[in-house]
Amino acid sequence: MNPETPAQRLDKAVALSRVMLQAAEVGDWNELARLEQERAACLARIPSDQNYAEGLREVLLLNEEITRCALISRDAAADTWTHRLRALRGANAYLDTARG
């Protein structure tokens, strides 16, 4: 079995980044975390060399999109939490008034 070359590892990291973006777009955060570990292992073994700059740039661009998805999801979760908290406070106020 031949070991992967740095170029092959970078290609794999780019492919994993694309799959990670798909997972982020559908909110599959567990899969995203699993893929990120696999991608990190690929990226850790790529030398700092101009030959790999284009692929690394693509990984960074995909990562920006993944981060954007995560921020949107975080904000949606915060909004949901805020609405539920307000409803709970309203229900508690009603119960306090009803108890007199």
Residue pairs with C-beta under 8 A, 6 or more apart in sequence:
4 12
6 45
6 46
6 47
6 49
6 52
7 51
7 52
7 55
9 42
9 43
9 45
9 46
10 42
10 43
10 46
10 52
10 55
10 56
10 59
11 55
12 42
13 39
13 42
13 43
13 46
13 55
13 59
14 55
14 58
14 59
14 62
16 35
16 38
16 39
16 42
17 39
17 58
17 59
17 62
17 63
17 66
18 62
19 35
20 32
20 35
20 36
20 39
20 62
20 66
21 62
21 65
21 66
21 69
23 29
23 31
23 32
23 35
24 32
24 65
24 66
24 69
24 70
24 73
25 69
27 73
29 70
29 73
32 66
39 59
43 56
43 59
46 52
46 56
